[in-house]
Amino acid sequence: MEMNITFPGGKRVDAEFMGQVVRTDQGPAGGGDGSAPEPFMHFLASIGTCAGIYVLGFCQARGLPTDQINLTQHMDFEGYRLARVRLEIHVPDDFPEKYRPALERVANMCAVKKAILEPPAFEISTVVDQAQAAQAV
């Protein structure tokens, strides 16, 4: 899988992949326009939305209504470091008691969380694009 990262102007940075575009921008304090979430906010949102897709799938597979279910994500920081992420799964009073622990188990299956707990190796390099270099001449 590949993503193409582009710079559409200002402090905006976009990621294009699989026919989709994820747009980012810096807030005004960081010199941007605030036209899209900052990259770190996308990262934080990916944790909760990933857990949410597992909760949603669990409920849908059992025919359980999801219109009154939501997740709240709390982030605790120590200085600038993300120190703790707490997820709360809110369910209505009539949500079956027997499924409540299972919701926590499926939320724990989140692939984003797993990637954080077992981080990948990072390799960063600079590659000279010969085609662009030839056009510049």
C-alpha positions in Angstrom: 0.0 0.0 0.0 1.2 3.5 -0.8 0.1 7.0 0.1 1.1 10.1 -1.8 1.8 13.1 0.5 1.4 16.5 -1.2 1.7 20.1 -0.3 -1.4 22.0 -1.7 -0.3 25.4 -0.3 0.2 27.2 2.9 0.7 24.8 5.8 -1.6 22.2 4.3 -0.4 18.6 3.8 -2.6 16.0 2.1 -2.4 12.2 2.0 -3.9 10.6 -1.1 -4.5 6.9 -1.2 -7.1 4.4 -2.6 -9.0 7.2 -4.3 -9.4 9.2 -1.0 -7.7 12.3 0.3 -7.1 13.1 4.0 -6.5 16.8 4.3 -4.5 18.4 7.1 -3.6 22.0 8.0 -2.0 23.7 10.9 -4.1 26.0 13.1 -3.6 29.7 13.0 -1.2 29.5 15.9 1.0 27.2 13.8 0.9 29.5 10.7 -2.0 27.7 9.0 -5.6 28.5 8.2 -7.2 25.8 10.3 -9.0 24.6 7.2 -8.6 20.9 8.3 -7.5 19.0 11.4 -3.8 19.0 12.3 -2.1 15.7 11.6 -1.9 14.7 15.3 -5.6 15.3 15.7 -6.2 12.8 12.8 -4.0 10.4 14.7 -6.0 10.8 17.9 -9.3 10.5 16.0 -8.1 7.3 14.3 -7.9 5.7 17.7 -11.5 6.4 18.7 -12.9 5.8 15.2 -11.1 2.5 14.9 -12.5 1.3 18.3 -15.8 2.6 17.1 -15.9 0.5 14.0 -15.3 -2.6 16.0 -18.2 -1.6 18.4 -20.4 -0.8 15.4 -19.6 -4.1 13.7 -20.3 -6.1 16.9 -23.7 -4.4 17.3 -24.7 -4.7 13.7 -23.8 -8.4 13.6 -26.3 -9.0 16.5 -29.0 -6.7 15.3 -28.5 -4.3 18.2 -29.5 -0.7 17.5 -26.6 1.8 17.5 -28.4 5.1 17.4 -27.9 5.7 21.1 -24.4 4.3 21.4 -21.3 6.5 21.2 -17.8 6.6 22.4 -16.0 9.3 24.3 -12.2 9.5 24.1 -10.2 11.2 26.8 -6.6 12.0 26.2 -4.2 12.7 29.1 -0.9 14.5 28.4 2.3 14.8 30.3 3.7 17.9 28.8 3.5 17.3 25.1 3.5 13.5 25.4 0.3 11.6 25.0 0.4 9.6 28.3 -3.0 7.9 28.4 -6.0 7.3 26.2 -9.3 6.4 27.9 -12.3 5.3 25.9 -15.8 5.2 27.3 -18.5 3.3 25.4 -21.8 4.9 26.2 -24.9 2.6 25.9 -28.6 3.2 26.7 -30.1 1.7 29.8 -31.8 -1.1 27.9 -28.6 -2.3 26.2 -28.2 -6.0 27.1 -26.0 -6.4 30.1 -24.5 -9.6 28.7 -22.9 -7.7 25.8 -21.3 -4.9 27.7 -18.0 -6.7 28.5 -17.9 -7.9 24.9 -18.1 -4.3 23.7 -14.9 -3.5 25.7 -13.2 -6.6 24.2 -14.0 -5.7 20.6 -13.0 -2.1 21.2 -9.6 -3.5 22.4 -9.2 -5.2 19.0 -8.6 -1.8 17.3 -5.8 -2.1 14.8 -4.6 1.5 15.5 -4.2 0.6 19.2 -2.3 -2.5 18.2 0.0 -0.5 15.9 0.8 1.8 18.8 1.5 -1.1 21.2 3.7 -2.9 18.7 5.1 0.0 16.6 6.4 -0.6 13.1 10.0 0.2 12.1 10.4 3.5 10.4 12.7 4.0 7.5 13.0 7.6 6.1 15.1 8.4 3.0 15.5 11.2 0.4 15.0 10.1 -3.2 15.9 12.3 -6.1 13.2 12.1 -8.8 15.2 11.9 -12.0 12.2 12.8 -14.2 11.6 16.0 -12.4 15.3 16.9 -12.3 15.5 16.4 -16.1 12.5 18.7 -16.6 14.1 21.5 -14.5 17.1 21.6 -16.8 
